[in-house]
C-alpha cells in the first residue's frame, strides 16, 4: 500500500483576515500571512453546482506547518458556511490539507471510502478539492495538487517565515502564484 500524504496545512474560517493574522502572529508566532484577496478559480463547483463564493485567503507558516485563514465576504453557499452558518467571533478550525503528487488517485481513494466531494476548483495549473470528512475527522479534507509553481510559492512563504521578525507586518498584500 502506498504511503498516505501527510497534512501540510490546517485551515481556519475567520471573520477578519487582518485581525486573525495579528492574533496568530502575536500568540504563536505564525506568519507573515500572504493574502489572496477575492480569489477566483477558472472552474469551481460546490456540491455539484457551479457556484463560487467571494472568499479571501491568507497563508502563513508556523515552522513547517502552513496555516490558512479564510474569510468569506458574501452569503453564497460554500464549504465554509456549510460547517459554520455564522462565523465564530474568533474563527474556527475548518480543514486539513494534503499536497499530493497523484491528485486523481487520492481523489478516487476518498471517493471509494464513501466521502462526498464537497467542492472542486481549477485555477491555472492547480486543481484542488474538498471532501466532507466530518464524520471521520470532524472537519473537511482538502487535496491540493503539487505543481512546480505551487511548491515554489509555498517555499517563498516558508522562507519569509524563517526570515521574519515575528512582529512587522503580519499580513502582507495580495500575492500571485496561488
C-alpha atoms as one frame of an Amber mdcrd trajectory, in Angstrom:
protein
   0.000   0.000   0.000   1.310   3.455  -0.917   2.005   5.795   1.995  -0.688
   8.369   2.639   0.201  12.008   2.101   0.845  13.923   5.287  -1.028  17.013
   6.425   0.849  20.141   5.360  -1.833  22.701   6.204  -4.512  23.438   8.779
  -7.187  25.983   7.912  -9.395  28.283   9.956 -12.535  30.141   8.973 -12.288
  33.677  10.419 -14.399  36.852  10.407 -11.464  39.151   9.549  -8.126  38.164
   7.954  -6.115  41.102   9.319  -7.327  40.643  12.874  -6.809  36.863  12.737
  -3.296  37.198  11.250  -2.338  39.604  14.030  -3.681  37.215  16.704  -1.856
  34.226  15.175   1.397  36.211  14.944   1.158  37.610  18.462   0.018  34.395
  20.134   2.052  31.639  18.461   4.455  33.400  16.096   2.798  32.220  12.888
   3.292  34.387   9.841   3.718  36.526   7.993   0.464  35.816   6.174   0.208
  36.367   2.417  -3.219  37.330   1.065  -5.023  36.028  -1.995  -7.862  38.569
  -1.937 -11.210  37.703  -3.541  -9.734  34.538  -5.042 -11.382  33.326  -8.257
 -10.941  29.960  -9.926 -11.167  29.179 -13.626 -13.720  26.467 -12.763 -15.404
  25.922  -9.409 -18.177  23.618  -8.237 -19.823  23.357  -4.842 -21.909  20.239
  -4.219 -22.133  19.697  -7.984 -23.271  23.238  -8.812 -21.209  25.978 -10.451
 -21.278  28.466  -7.577 -18.215  30.193  -6.131 -18.444  32.319  -3.011 -16.401
  35.521  -2.659 -13.533  34.336  -0.455 -10.126  35.717   0.547  -7.317  33.569
   1.889  -4.205  34.317   3.924  -1.350  31.820   4.120   1.443  31.770   6.692
   3.703  29.293   8.402   4.442  28.117  11.898   7.593  26.075  11.413   6.850
  23.572   8.648   3.071  23.771   9.080   1.130  26.060   6.778  -1.741  27.950
   8.410  -4.550  29.117   6.117  -7.015  31.778   7.218 -10.272  32.074   5.262
 -12.731  34.974   5.148 -15.971  34.754   3.156 -17.354  38.118   2.004 -20.840
  37.068   0.875 -23.668  34.720   1.866 -23.416  32.272  -1.039 -23.391  28.573
  -0.201 -19.886  27.250   0.483 -17.992  24.628   2.435 -17.277  27.348   4.979
 -20.908  28.387   5.521 -21.896  24.718   5.463 -19.752  23.990   8.512 -20.348
  27.364  10.185 -23.538  29.160   9.078 -22.375  32.061  11.274 -18.665  32.808
  11.507 -17.490  32.207  15.079 -16.234  35.504  16.602 -12.619  34.286  16.841
 -12.820  31.871  13.935 -12.821  28.094  13.973 -10.986  25.091  12.564 -12.250
  24.125   9.111  -9.990  21.646   7.277  -6.679  19.907   6.864  -4.910  19.762
   3.512  -2.678  17.283   1.740  -0.305  18.338  -1.049  -0.451  15.364  -3.416
   1.525  14.110  -6.390  -1.251  11.749  -7.549  -4.277  14.040  -7.352  -6.621
  11.747  -9.293  -5.545   8.677  -7.310  -6.038  10.355  -3.921  -9.336  11.846
  -5.072 -10.541   8.400  -6.104  -9.311   6.859  -2.823 -11.536   9.216  -0.805
 -14.470   8.679  -3.171 -14.006   4.908  -2.774 -14.187   5.342   1.015 -17.634
   6.892   0.540 -16.782  10.530   1.283 -18.748  13.200  -0.574 -16.863  15.530
  -2.882 -17.968  18.907  -1.488 -16.219  21.185  -3.970 -13.538  21.223  -6.629
 -11.637  24.033  -8.261  -9.284  24.534 -11.158  -7.074  27.636 -11.248  -4.300
  27.845 -13.815  -2.269  24.634 -13.426  -3.645  23.873  -9.952  -6.522  21.604
  -9.065  -7.881  21.156  -5.559 -10.912  19.572  -3.963 -12.522  19.315  -0.569
 -14.116  16.182   0.789 -16.712  16.153   3.518 -14.842  14.011   6.032 -16.638
  15.448   9.072 -17.977  12.048  10.143 -14.421  10.678  10.258 -12.371  13.690
  11.405 -14.755  16.462  12.410 -13.571  18.629   9.517 -13.216  18.800   5.747
 -10.180  17.371   3.956  -8.531  19.180   1.056  -6.455  17.590  -1.664  -4.180
  20.073  -3.416  -2.168  19.168  -6.495   1.588  19.510  -6.214   2.919  21.583
  -9.120   6.328  23.227  -9.523   4.708  26.667  -9.317   2.825  25.960  -6.087
   5.865  24.299  -4.478   7.928  27.413  -5.311   5.209  29.716  -3.941   4.907
  27.758  -0.705   8.706  27.718  -0.465   8.849  31.537  -0.672   6.223  31.857
   2.068   8.096  29.343   4.260  11.355  31.264   3.742   9.596  34.536   4.607
   8.520  32.920   7.890  12.098  31.884   8.666  13.400  35.411   7.982  10.517
  37.292   9.621  10.982  39.214  12.881   7.639  37.925  14.193   6.199  41.409
  14.577   6.416  43.557  11.471   3.547  43.451   9.008   1.887  40.126   9.936
  -0.495  40.455   6.959   1.034  41.071   3.533  -0.809  42.332   0.435  -2.184
  40.355  -2.464   0.189  37.787  -3.897   0.209  35.999  -7.204   1.012  32.344
  -7.694  -1.804  30.898  -5.605
